[in-house]
Amino acid sequence: MSIYLDNAATTPLCPEAREAMIAALDLYGNPSSTHAEGRKSKALIERVRKDIAAALNCLPAEVIFTSGGTEADNWALQSGVEFMGVKKLYYSELEHHAVTHVVEALVGRVEVVSIPFNEHGDHDLDWLEAQLEADQLAGRKAMVTLMHANNEIGNLVDLARLSAITRASSAILHSDTVQTMAHMSLDFGATPLEFAACSAHKFHGPKAIGFAYVKQGSGAQPFMRGGGQERGQRAGTENVVGIAGMGAAFAVAMANHEQDAAKMLDVKSYAIEQLKKAFSSVRFNGRSGELDRSLFTVLNFYIPELHEGGMLNFQLDLQGFCVSGGSACSSGAVGGSHVLAGLKVPGGTRVSFSRMTSREDIDALVHALQNLPKLD
């Protein structure tokens, strides 16, 4: 038996994406070639780009295909500092390592400031607004990076307000939207920002493909050089098969957006209810236990009598449950989750949902938690 509850790390490939990728394997022409076989590959790429741009209310030229969200995050932050005149960079210590590790590498080349947050992981946007106003008065170009939804605790940032704050002070805004892309409605026309990131494998597409949203006229420069692909913005032959799969997965997710969101919200609500019934001591990290303040795909819980000793997630793995103690890219790191450490909580288990998750999966998880075998 295996029950998959780690969808914030990656999701199973949907049938539509698989079919699109198999079909694209026959498109062997290089998309940069001008002959007929090359044009077939190019047409597929541009069709996917156009469809994604239409859903996000942006220009097709603003959608640049990348190897995933990590590359998109790296591109945004490094481009801001290297080419866009950024002198002060605001970030959060609770960000994904695709952001925090880049920020660490930029120390010394730009002034780096951590945005304060409370014990629940809520960021102080009033403080940020005042700081940005002061930067503008002093003539300092600022950049803000805050993820739309935290991948470990599900906390949502008010992207509309954040956009309004940065617009008012002429600051550059980057948001890691990996966890919300194709799950929540994003409108880059109504909520302007300079950069956003996407990874296809978070919404049942293939791994190692995604895109960067880069606002036209932002001043960003190519992160990878060596060719004129992606309208001169990203060198390297495009991953035609991956793009085909991402396009199909994105289309399915957007077409069924409301009903999928309702299903995942129901499963998350049920999980909270059942965990509370089974364990009076259960606590939910961050805002993950609050349905109106967190992403419906993520729930992070802590049960003192089970988590003490630090072996619960390992025990669940032995029982056939795929869960997480933090971000997948750092789950094996010594010291555990930097997000939970930042909130000063002792630990937790992240369960994350997709449209394929059921209430029966939650019942099985709670039953397993109630009947864990004793470790010798």
Helices and strands as residue ranges (DSSP letters): E 3-4, H 15-24, H 36-56, G 60-62, E 63-66, H 69-83, E 88-91, H 97-106, E 111-114, H 125-138, E 142-145, H 159-168, E 172-175, E 195-199, G 200-203, E 210-214, G 230-232, H 240-255, H 257-278, E 283-284, E 298-302, H 304-307, H 312-318, E 321-322, G 328-330, H 338-342, E 349-352, H 359-370
